[in-house]
Amino acid sequence: MFATAEGVVFQFRCSRCYSALAATSDRVGHPYVCPACGDDRQVVPEATDARIAAAQASQAWEVGRQSPCAAGPRAEGSGSPGGEIAATYRQFRDEFGITASPLVRLVAKIVDNVCLAAAAAAGVIAAVLFAPSPPIHSYQPPDPVATVIFLAVAALPTLALLIGQWAWTANEGKTIGKKLLGIRVANQRGEGTPGFVSGVLLRSWINFVLGSVVPFYSAADVAFIFRDNRCLHDRLAGTIVLEGNVLRGASSIRQGSCRENLTAEARSV
């Protein structure tokens, strides 16, 4: 158990902005000021088993991510100490959630944009090769049917990719980039999936409209991530981006099935 002279360390989330915070058991019931949102009207909650395990998970993950045994194919070896430790770190990461870093989110966004560019290019190539070409000379009469077919074929791959990405985000909190980078979108409590309203309507569509009509909104949206790893569109949609691809609650850890092994494994690294 992760403890100090002041008591057992546990983690909890600010009830206003849902930033991850830590405290010791002697501070339970005392007021605190959230360093992320500045709210000073809250008190430290009870140190439940799940919150104590969350503190241990963070400690173990920091130890594990700095150890060669926690990454790479070697860690997957059956029965090897490195494989067991790496599996423990991944389990805690996936079940409790660790906020994804700005760099990882940026790379995931770049991957998604590359996929969109590839889809758009594929649509244009398909339209040029297979769709009836609209007239390109001013002396030729316009052919609205040919123009509509050409544009529809050109836009089809991009539209299909966007619909797939939106559905994946709503149902599992992922896009192609997020899946490849091992991160996911969750609700602001770090649980479950964002759903259509938060994950797509607010996080993508409304955010796009605001970025198109509000000056400097896009710059402010990105700048907010350096406050507590949440962009402005995360706050708008009530979402948070976490490391880990597994979508489940922390039921096994709340039952104390792995906490005792965590301390021993972290010390053995």
N, C-alpha and C positions, 0 to 999 in steps of 0.2 A: 504494500500500500504506500502511495506517494504521500509523505507527511513531513511536516516541519515542526519546529519547537512550538509554533502557534496552533498547530492542529493539522487535521487531514486536509490535503489540497483537493479541491473539486472545481469543475467547470460548470458554467451556466451561461445563458444568453440574456442579454439586456431585453427587457420586456417591451421596449420601445423600438429600438433599431435592430435587435436580434444579433448584435455583435457578440462574439465569443469572449467571455470574461472568466477570470479565475479568482478564487478566494480560499481562505482557510476556514475550518469549521468554527473557529472562535468568533468569526465575523457574521455568523448566521443571525438574521434579524436586525443587523446594523444598516444604516443608510449608506449608500455609495453613489459616486458620480461616475456615469459611463464616460470613458475617455473618447468614445466615438461620437456620440450624439450630445453629450453634455448634460443629459437628464439627471437631476439630483433628487428626484422624488420617488426613488425606489429603495427597496431593502434587499439585502442578500438573502436568497431563498434557502430552503433546507438542503443539507448535504445528503442527497439520496444516493443509493448505490450506483445508479446510472450516471450521476454527475461525478462521483468519485472515479468511476471507470473511465469517464471521458477525459479526466485529467491524466490518468495513467496512459490512455491511448495516445494523447498528444506527446507525452514524454517518450513513450516507446517509439512512436513514429519518428520523432526527431533523432533518437539514437539510431534507429534502423536505417533512415535515409542517408546517414553519414557512414554507414558500414558497408563494405563491399559485399557482405553476405546478404544484403537486403535487396539487391537488384541484379538483373542479368539472368541468363539461362542457368548458371550454376546454382542459383537459389531454388530452382525448381526440382532439384534432385530428390528422389524419393528417400525419405528417412534421414537425410542429411541435416545436421544442426542448422546450417544456413537456410535450408528450405523451410524448416519449421519456424524459424524466427521470421523469415520473410512472409510466410503465410499468416503469422500472427499479426504483423504490421498491416498487411493488406486487409485482414478481417476487421481490425479496429478502424482503419481508415474508411473502409466501405460502410461500416455500420454506424459510426459516429459522424463522419464527415469532417474533412479539414478544408478550409477555404482555399480555393484554387488561386495560385499566384497570378499577378497581372501578366507576367511573361507567358505563362502557359495559356492563359485566355487569349492573348494576342496571337500566338501561334495557331490556336484552334480557329480563330476568326480568319486568319490568312488562309488556312486550309479550306474553310467554307467558301471564301471568296474565289479561290482558285477553282473549286468545283463549279461555282456559278459561271465563271468565265469560260470554263471548258464546255459546260452545257450550252451557253450562248453561242460559242463558236461552232459546236456541233449542229445547232439548229440552223445557223446561217448556211453552213456547208450543205446540209440536207435540203434546205429550201432552194439553193442555187442548182443543185444537181437534179432534184426530183420534182419540185413544184413548178407550175407554169409561171414564167417570168412576166411581171407587169411591164407595160411599155415604158421605155426610158427616154424616148425622144419626144420633144414637144409637139411635133407634127402628127404624132400618132394619137388616136383617140384613147382615152383612159379605159381600162378594163377593170372595173371594181371587183369582179369575181376573182380574177387572177391575182389582184393585189391582196385581197383578203386571204386567199389560200396561201400565198407566199409568206405573208406576215404570220399566219397561224402556224405554218410548218416551222418557221424560224423561231417562234416563241415557245413551241411545245416542249422541248427538252428543259428549258429554264423553268417554265411553269410547273412541269412534273417534278423537278428537283425541289422547288420551293414548297410545293404541297407536301412532298415526302418529308422534308426537313421540319415543316411546321407540325405535321402529325407526330413525328418522332419526338419533337420537343414537348408537345402537349402530353404524350402518353408515357415517355420515358425520360424526359429532360435532356435529350441528347441531339446533337447534329453529327454529321460526318466528322467534322473537326474535333468536336468534344469527345466522340467515341475513340478516335485515334489517340487523343491526348489523355484519355482516362479521366475526364471530368464530366460533371453532369449538373443540370439545373434542378434545384429543389425549391420548395416553398421557403419562406424566410425563417421558418423554424428548423430548417435543415432536414425535413421529413417529407417523404412521398414525392410526387411529381407536381409540376406547376399547373397542369391543366391548360385548357385552351385559352381561357380569359387572361390568366397571368402570363402563361408561357408564350402565347402567340399574339393575342389581341393587344395587350398592353406592352409587352416586352418587345414586339417586333413592329406591328402595324402602327400603333399610336406613337411609338418612339420614332419611327421613320417619318411620320407626318410632322412631329415636333422638330425633328432635325432639318426638315425641308423648309419650314416656315419661320422658326424662331432663330434669330441671329445668335451665333456662338453656342447654340444648344449642343451640337455634336462635340465641341471641344470641352464643354462643361461635363457632358456625359462621361467622357473618357477620364477627365481629371478626377472625378469622384472616386475612382477605383483606388487611388493612393491614400484614401482616408481609412477605409477598412475593407479593402478588396471587394467593394460593391460599387458598380457604376450607377449613374443616375437612373438608367432604365431598370436596374435591379430594384431600386427603391420605388420607382413608379409602379412596377409590377408586383412588388412584394416577394421577390425571389432572391436566391443566393446560389452561387456556383461553387460546387464542392469537388474535391478530388475523389476518385473512386467511381466505378461503373455499376456497383451493385445497388439496387433500389430496394431497401428493406429497412425496418426499424432496428432498434438495438435490443431486441427481446432476449437474445442469447446472453448478452453481456449484462443486461439487467438482472438476469437470473444468477449471475456470478459464475458462469461456466468457464470463463477464460481469465478472469482478473488475477487469480493466484499464479497462473503460469506466466503472465505478462512480466511481473517484477523479476522473477528468476531469469527469464530469457533476456530481458533488457540488461541485467547485470552481467550476463555471460558474453555479451557482445564485446 
